[in-house]
């Protein structure tokens, strides 16, 4: 079993060293006005070059076993302020 975080798009192990530092992060938040919890998943340099749709599809596959009802919600379908920085 890996001892380091895995890339959301593949099985690459990542850590804080320059050789294994994530190139990006995939943020998952519940659909609610003021989420108090979320999940941050690293993205390796190789997967960071993938199209957004491919990263989303990989995330659904990777997390589907622990979160079977996980699905992407199009921000255009949300009401109120969409997007957070």
C-alpha positions in Angstrom: 0.0 0.0 0.0 1.4 3.4 -0.9 2.6 5.6 1.9 2.4 8.9 -0.1 -0.5 10.7 -1.7 -1.4 9.4 -5.2 -2.2 11.5 -8.2 -6.0 11.7 -8.9 -5.3 10.7 -12.5 -2.9 7.8 -12.1 -0.9 5.9 -9.5 2.0 8.3 -9.3 3.2 8.8 -5.7 3.8 12.4 -4.8 5.4 14.2 -1.9 7.1 17.5 -1.0 10.4 16.8 -2.8 11.0 18.6 -6.1 11.1 15.3 -8.0 7.6 14.3 -6.8 5.9 17.6 -6.1 2.3 17.9 -7.5 1.9 20.1 -10.6 -1.6 20.9 -9.5 -4.5 20.1 -7.3 -8.0 18.8 -7.8 -10.5 20.4 -5.3 -13.7 18.6 -4.4 -16.4 20.5 -2.4 -19.9 19.5 -1.5 -22.7 21.4 -3.3 -23.8 23.7 -0.5 -23.6 27.4 0.2 -20.8 27.3 2.8 -19.0 24.0 2.6 -17.0 23.2 5.8 -15.2 20.2 4.4 -13.6 19.4 1.1 -11.0 17.1 -0.4 -7.8 18.2 -2.1 -6.2 15.6 -4.4 -2.8 16.1 -6.0 -2.2 16.0 -9.8 1.2 14.8 -11.0 3.1 16.7 -13.7 2.3 14.1 -16.4 -1.5 14.2 -15.7 -1.5 18.0 -15.4 -1.2 18.1 -19.2 -4.4 16.2 -19.7 -7.6 18.0 -20.7 -9.9 19.0 -17.9 -12.6 16.5 -19.0 -10.0 13.7 -18.8 -9.0 14.7 -15.3 -12.6 14.8 -14.2 -13.3 11.4 -15.6 -10.2 10.0 -13.9 -11.3 11.5 -10.6 -14.8 9.9 -10.8 -13.2 6.5 -11.5 -10.6 6.9 -8.7 -13.1 8.1 -6.1 -16.1 6.0 -7.2 -15.3 3.1 -4.9 -15.5 5.3 -1.8 -18.0 7.8 -3.1 -20.4 5.9 -5.4 -22.7 8.9 -6.0 -19.9 11.3 -7.0 -20.8 13.3 -10.0 -19.7 16.5 -11.7 -22.1 19.4 -11.5 -21.8 22.0 -14.2 -21.2 25.4 -12.6 -23.7 26.9 -15.1 -26.4 24.8 -13.5 -25.8 26.2 -10.0 -27.7 29.2 -8.6 -26.1 32.2 -6.9 -22.4 32.9 -6.8 -20.5 30.2 -8.6 -16.8 29.7 -8.3 -14.6 30.3 -5.4 -11.0 31.4 -5.3 
